[in-house]
Structures are given as C-alpha cells and as structure tokens.
Amino acid sequence: MGAAPNMSVTVGGLTLSNPVLAASGTFGYGREYAPHLDLAALGGLVTKGVSLQPRAGNAPPRIRETACGMLNAIGLANVGLEVFLRDKLPFLAGLRQKGLAVVVNLYAESVAEFAELAGRLAGAAGEGVSALEVNVSCPNVKGGGMAFGVDPRAVAEVTAAVAGAAGALPVWVKLTPNVADPAPMARAALENGASAVSLINTLLGMAIDARARRPRLANLYGGLSGPAVKPVGLRMVHQVARAIPGAHIVGLGGIMSGEDAAEYLLAGARAVQVGTASFVDPGACARIAGELTEFCRQQGVADVNELVGGLINS
C-alpha cells in the first residue's frame, strides 16, 4: 500500500475534499440521504432546484425506467425559497461546517427571477451556501429552461444577471445536452460571470406504451439520465474542454463507478456529479468517491488532478 493519493480539487471557485458531488434533483436537500451514507465522504452536494415560489411539478406518472437509465418529468417540484431558507438551510449549514460544499441549484422562468433568487441566496452565503448552480437546461417544463439553454445570448443574459446579484458566491451554469455543440453555451456562461459549467443535464426523451397506445409520462417528454447517456456526457465535456482551454467543468451523466468518474476527469472535468446512481444505490456517492480514490492508488496517481484533461488533445 502506497501513500494515499491527494483527492482535493479546486473547481469553480470552490476547494473540495474530493471531486465527487451529489447532483441536483437526485439527493433532495442532503438530509434525505443521511441515514444511508456518510455525507462527509462527499466533496459536496447540489441541492434540489429552488424556485422563488413552491412548485407542485408535473402530474404523474412522471418517472419511467428505461434500458440503462430512466426518464423523469418531475417538473422541478420544490418547496420554494422561503421554506428552503427556513427549513432546509440549517441542516445544509451544518454540512458546510463539516467541510462539504453546498451548491444551491436555481430554477426560474425569467431573468429577473433568476437575479432575485441569487440576491436572496447571497445573503445566506455565511449560513451554508457555497455556490449557486443555474439551471438553464431542464427539459421537463414548458417555461424558461429550454429557451434559455439553447440560445447563447440568453445564457449570457441569465449568467450576467445571476453573477451580478450573487455577490461573492461562485456561479456555476448547468448546460443542456439538447444542442449540437455545447461550446458556444459554455463560452457565453464563462464570459459573463460563471466560474464553472456543469454538463450534461438530461437528454430530452419519450417512452410509449404500445399496447395502451399512449405515452408513459403524463408530460409526454422527460429527461433521460443514467448509464445510457454517459457517452454523450463524455463527448460534450471533451468538446468544451478542447474549445475553451482552462475552463472549469463539472461533468455528469451516467456515472455509476469510480472509473466512470475518472473518465470524466480525463475528458476535462475537474469534478463530477452523481445522480441516477443514487436511486439504484443510496450510498452511491460515497462509494464512488472511495472507488475513485482506489482507482488512483492502483494506477499510481499521486494526485487526482493529474487525471484532469488527460485526453483533451486526443
């Protein structure tokens, strides 16, 4: 047994104890998973998306298992900002005191709403918010997400508004995969105040019950996640890393193991988020962090940062 590898990374204005975070929408607000794993084993977590007002989300059925993944059309159901600040933030503040990064995911349907959310959360920075992640990409609602995420000018406008209201809080922008080339969106975000970009969000998909001759989701379309999307996620991370040298990228999409995480780092990500795996294995985030450490040990990698961007020029 050699010396333990260094697993600390710096990404998007944050220093993490290791590169593995729980992804938004798959980990609640942290407390929900506390009985199932040691949260301190993570580099951080990204909260369920928060909007100004509570959202009931889409009508059921809104989840469907698929080959090597799942479709969801939850519709960003959440408790709203007031309840988040009152009931969820105290627990998250405790996690932050233990060294976890707490990234709050934002959802809004206008630039003004995004700015208001950022400004109000900036006031809670000392209480447990480490950074903001701006959702411009969710395909599960009919409102602003899709329109913002596919237009570089809209991405730029939203990012600038959030960054202007966020004070010292780092801003990450979560990008959609539902475009031919993610690099223009990433560039628009990074040139307008984002410290990092997260990609990919879910792919727009559909499931049909052929015997009943009807869609399997009440919303018709939903977001595809899980192992099936990993090749797309790797390709898009690699595209952005090659197009924008030095960009801080958080990679996600189909990560089920420590080796999957290593692939994203090699493609150019500095950290990763784990989502759908937590539905299969509630302890997945901690397990994957441990597996990534063991991967580095077995491969003779003394510092996990040695992996970052190893394939950018390939």
N, C-alpha and C positions, 0 to 999 in steps of 0.2 A: 504494500500500500504506500503510494507516494503522498506527498503533501496535498492537502485539499486544494482544489482549484479556486481561484478568485471568481466569484459569481456576481459581483456587484457591477452594475451598469449605470450609465448616465444617458437618459433619453428625454427629449422634450422638456428640459428644464428641471427634471427630477433625477435624483440618485436612488436607485432601487437596490435592495439587498440581493436580488436575483432577477432575471429577465422575465419571470412569469407572472402575469396578472390574470385575474378573472375578468371575463368580458361582460360588457353591459347586456342586460336583459336575460342573463343566464344564471346570475348569482344573487338576485334580489338586492338587498342592501347590506349583505355580509352576514347579518345575524342569522339568517335562514340556514346558512351552511355551517355555522359554528359548531353544531353537535357532530358534524361529520368529518372534520379535518382540523388540523392546527393552522389557523389563519396566519399565524406568524411565519409559517413556512413559505408564504407567498411574497412576491415583490410588491404587490399591491392589488387593488381591485377597482373595477369601474362599475359604478352603481347602475341600477336600472334607470332608464331615461326619466328625467324630471321635466315636467312642463309647468307653466305658471298655474294652470288650473288642473284639478284632478281629471283623469280620463278613464272612462269605463272600458275603452278599447272596442274591438270588433265583436260581433255576435259569434257564438260557437256554431259549428265546430271551427276551431282556429289553430289546431295543431294536427299534423299528419306525418307519420313516419314514412320515409321513402327508402329506396335502396341506397345504403351507405349514407344516410342522412335524415333530415327532417325538414318539413315545411312548416313555417309558423306565420300566422296572420293575427298576432295578438293585438296589434293596433296601438302599441305604446301605452297600454293601461298603466296608470301610476297614481300615486296618492296626491300629487300636486306639490308645489313648492312649500306652502305653509306647513303642511303635515310633515314633509321631508325635514324641514328645519327644526320643527318641534320634536318629532318622534324618532326620526332616523339618524339625524346628525350626531346626537350624543354618543351613540354606540360607535359610529364611524370615528369620532374624535378619539375614543379610546384605542381604536386600532392604529390610528396615526401616531399616538403616543408610544405605541409599541414598535414603531418603525415602518409600518405599512404605508404606502402611498394610497391616497383615497382620491380617485378621479371621478368627478361627477359628470355624467352624460346628460346633455341638454337636448331637448326637443322643442321646437316652436314652429309656427306656421307663418311668421313674418320676421323681417329683420329687427323691427322694434321689439318684438317679444324676446328674441334671442338676446338683444342688448340688455333688456330689463332683467332677464334671468341671470345673466353674467354679473351685472352690477350688484344684484342682491346676494348672490353667492360669494362675490368678492368680499362682502362684509363678514362672511363666515369663514374666511380663509384661516384665521387663527384658531378656529374651533374644530377643524377636522377636514377641510377641503385642501387638497394638494394641487389640483389642476382641474381644468374643465375639458371635456371632450364634446365637440359639437357634432351632432348628428345631422348631416345634410343629405343622408343617403338612404334612409329607411324606405323600402318599397311597400310597406304594409298599410299605408294610409293614403288617402286621396289628396291630402293637403301638401304643404310646402316641401316635404322631404325630397321627393323625386325631382321636382322642378329645380330646387337649389343644387342638387348633387350632380346634375348633368350639364350645367352651364358654368364655365369658368368665371364669368362675370358675377354670377350670383354667389358662387363660392367665395370670391374675393370680397364681395359686399358683406356677406354674413360674417366672415372671418374678421374683417376690419372692425365691424361693429362690436363683436364679442371681445376682441382684443382691446379695443378702446375702453370697454366698460369693466374689464376683468382686473384692472389694477396690476398687481404683481403676480397674479395667478397665471401659470403657463396655460396656453390654449392648444389643444390637440384637435384636429379635424378628422372625423371618420368618413372616409370616402366610399362612394358606391362602386361596385364592380360592373354596374349596368351601363358601361360606356366602352367604346372601342379602345381608348387609350387613357389611362388614369393620370398620366404625367401632367397634362395641362391643368387638371383639377388640383393636383398636389402642388404644382408651382403657384397657382393662384392663392392657395391657402398659405404657403410658406412665405410668399412675398407680401402678405397682408397681415402678418402678425402671429401666425401659427408657429409654435415651437416644434411641432411634430405632426405627422399624419398617420392615421390608423387605417389599415386596409388589409383585407376587404370586409365590407359588410355583406349581407346575404345577397344571393343571386335571385332575381325575380323568377318564380316558377309557378306551376299549377299541377294539381292532381285531379283526376277524373274517375268517378265510379262508373265504369262502362255498363254494368248491369242495371244500375238505377238511372243511368244516363243523366248524371248531374255532377257538378263539381264537388270535391270532397271538403273544400273550405267554403264557409259561408261568404267570405270576402272575395271569392273566385281565385285570386292570386295571393301568393305568400312568399316569404323569404326562404330560400334553400340554404341550409348550412350542414355541417358535418363533413366526414372524410371525402365525400364526393366533390367538394369544392376546393380541396387543398391544391390541386394542380393550377387552378385559376388564381388562387391567392398567391402562390409562389411566383407565378408569372408576373402578376401585377406589382408585387413588391420589387421584383427584379427589374421591371421596366422603370419604375420610379427611381430606384437606386442608381440605375445607369444614366437616366436622363438628368438627374439632379444630384451631382456629386456632393456628398456630405449631408444629405437630407436625413433628418431623424425620422425613422419609420418604425411603427409598431405593427407587427404582422399578425394576422389572424385569419382563420379559415381552415377548419378540419384538423386541428392539432389534437391528437389523441395520445401522443407519447413524447418523451424527451427527445427522441431522434427527430420526430416531426418538428419540434421547436428548433432544433439545430439546423434543419433545412431552411427554415425561415431566416435564421441569423445569417447563414451562408448566402442567402439571396439578397441580403442587405438590410434586414431589420435589426434594430438594436434591442428590442424587447418583443414579447409576444403576448397575445391574449388567448385564453382558453375558454370556449363557450359550450358548444353542444356536448362535449365530453362530460361535462358536469351532470348532464341529465342521465347519462349512462352509468357514471361512477361519481357520486357526490364528492369523493375525495380526489378527483382527477387533478385539480390544480396543484395540490401539494405533491401528489405522486409524480406529475410531470416535472415539477421543479427538481425533485430528487433524482429522477431519471436523467435530466439534463446534466446535473452535477456528475452523476456516474458516467455518463457519456464522455464528458470532458476528461474525467480521470482515466478512463480506458483508452482514450485517444491521445493521451499525453498532452492535453491542452491545459496549460497552467492558468490561463485567464480566459474566461468565456468570451471576452471582447476580441480575442484572436480569430474567432469564427466569423465575426460580423463583416459582411461584404466579401467573403472569400470567393464568391462566384460572380461578382459584379462585372468583371471583364470577360466573362465566359459567354 
